Structure formats: C-alpha cells, structure tokens
Amino acid sequence: MFTQSPLLTQAYSCWNWKCALLSATVRSLVYLAAMARTGVRGSIAVVVVEIVYVTLTAGVYAGMQQKALGLRARWLGNLIVVLGVPGLAQALDWLAHRLTGATATGRATLAVSLFAGLSALFHLHVMRNGVFLTGTGRSLVDDFRRMPRLIAGFVAKPIALLVALTSDVGHAIESEIAS
C-alpha cells in the first residue's frame, strides 16, 4: 500500500490547480504580447520559462492565498493575498528568468507586474466569493459560470467607491456651508 509523506500531503493541500492552469496560460500570453513588438530574440524562451515556472508555482501561491483567507484578521489575509504572495511570486519569477538566461525586457516585466497586481485584487474578489477555490467540491466549470457576475462586480466596485467618496465629500461641504 502506498503511503504519502506528511510533507507531500501538506504541499498538496496548498496546491490550487485551478489557479495554476489559468495563471500559466494568461501570464504567458501577457509576456508574449509584451515582447512580440520588441523583436527580442529569445521571446519564446521567456514564454517557455514562464509556462513551466508558473505551472509549477502558481498553484502553491494560490493555495497560500486561499489559506490566508481563513486568517482571523481579515485585513491581514487581504494584505497577504494582494501584496505578500504576489510580491514573493514576482521576485521569484524574476529570479527564474535571470537564472535561465531568458530575461524579459523591462517592458514585459512591468506589464506582468501590473497584471499581477490587478490579478491579485481579482483573486481576492473571486476567492472571497467562493470561486477558484480548491477542496470546495465546486468544479472549474461551475466557477466559470459565476464569472460574468463576479467580473461585473469587480469592475463596478471602484466606481461605487468613487461615487460614495464624492457623495461623502459633497455632504461634508454642505454641512460646513450650513454651519
């Protein structure tokens, strides 16, 4: 009978295959698009390194983010999801490219870093709404069915915050004038 080591069990419990699959696909496309116009030799090597590296690591990073959602201090979990894990991932991604000699252009690195920041905010939004989580019994197809509503909510959130902020400022000004 095959027994699994506690280390492998722990590592697998942190693996989020849904995010690994999606991250490797999308990040590689972002790199390819950012480097396509530069005509840099080795663009394919950069993309291959990205596919291999992200496939191996993105599931662990997303698993770390998923575990951070369970922290008692919600603000700390949010901070880990949006800054901690993506910062670690970007630093190690940069190192992987340097070590393999498939270094990306500054433009590609900036594009992927901006994408990673936006992606982290989106991960927080969808994970807090129960999507792209593993171990929940929900399939990837079920997650995709919920995406239109979640995307609309993600896009609408900054608009709603801006409206609330301008409304609060307007009320403060009216109150000050009335006094």
N, C-alpha and C positions, 0 to 999 in steps of 0.2 A: 504494500500500500504506500502511496506517495504522500509524504507529509511536507507541508510548506513551512519554511522558516518564519519566525516572528518578524524578521526584517522584511522579507518579501510580502508578508501579509500586511504590514504597516505601509509599505511602499504602494502596494496595490490599492489600499484603502484611500490613499491620497491621489490616485490616478483618476482623471476626468477625461475619458476617451472622447466624449462629445466635443469638448473644447479643443482637444489635441487635433482632431480631424479638421475642425473649422479653422483654427488658428494657423495650422501649417498651410492650408490652402490659401487663405486670404493674405497672410503676411508674405508668402512667396509671390503672389500676384502684385502686391504693393511694391516689393523690391524690383520685380521685373519691369513694372510700369515706370518706376522712378529711374531705373538705369537704362531703359530702352533708348531714350533720346540722347544719352551721353555717348553712345557708341563705344563704351569702355569694353576692352577685351576682357573676357572672364565674367561677363554678366551672368552667363548660365551657371558658372561655378558658384557665384554668390547665391543664386537661387537654389541650387542643389544643396549647398551647405545649409541654407535657411530651411528647406524642406526637411532634411534629415535632423537638424538640430531642434527645430520647433516640434516636429513629430515626437521626438524623444522627451522633450522637456515641457511642452505646453500643458500636457495632461497633469503633470505634477504641479505646475504653477496654478492651474485652475483648481486642482484639488486643495491646494493651500488656501486659495481664495474661498472655496466652498467651506472649508473648516473654519476660516476666520469669521464667516457669517454667524457662527454659533457662539462667538465670544459674548460674554455678559455685557461688556462695554460696547454698545453698538457703534459708537464713534470710532473705537479702536479697530473693530472689524472692518468698517468702511475705509479707514485710513490704510489698513493692510491691503485691502482689495484694490484700492485706487492708486496708492503710491508705493507701498512696500514691495509687493510681488512684481508689479510691472518694472519698478526700478531695478530690482535684482535681475529680472529676466533680460532687460535691455543691456545691462552691464555684462552679463554672461554671454549674451548674443554677440555683442561687440567683440568680446574676447575670443569666442569660437571662430569668428570671421578672421580675426588677426592671426590666430594660431594656424589656421588652414591656408593662409595666404590669399584667401578670397575676400579681400577687404572691399567693402562697399564705399561708394562715393559719399561725400558729406551730404549731398542732396538726398541720397537714398536713406542714409542713417537718420536724417531729420524727418523725412517722410514716414519712416517706420516708427520713429519715436512719437511723432504726433498721432499716428494711427494707434499706437499702443496706449497713449493717454486717453483718447476717445474710446477705444475698445474697453479699457478698464472701467470707465464710467458706465458704459453699456453693460458690461458683465455684472457690475454691481446692481444695476437696474433690473436686469432679467433674472439674476440669481435671487435677489430679494423677492421676486415674483414667482419663484419656483421653477424657472426654466434653465436648461443646460446644467442641471444638477444630476449627478450620478447616484445610484442607490435609492432612488425615489420610486422606481417602478414605472416611471414615465418614459416613453420612447422618444427618440430623436424626431420622429415624425410628429408626435404629439407636441413637442417643443416648437417645431416649425409652424404648426397650425396656430399657435398662440402668438407668433412673431408679429403679424400686422398690427395687432392691438398694442403690443409692447413697444414696437418701433414708434407708433403714433404717440404713445405716452412719453417715450424718451425725447422725441422731438418737441413735444408740447411743453415739457417740464420747464425748460429755460424761458419760454415765452410766458408761462404762467407766473414764474418767479419775477420776471421783469414787470409784468402787469401789477403784481402785488407790491413790488417795491415802489413803482411810480404812484400807485394808489396811496401807500403809506406816506410817501413824501408829500403828496398833494393834501392829505388830511392834516399832516403836521403844519404845513404852510397855512392852511385855512384856520387851524386852531390858533396859530400865532397871530394871524391878522385879526381874528375875532377878539383876542385878549386886549 
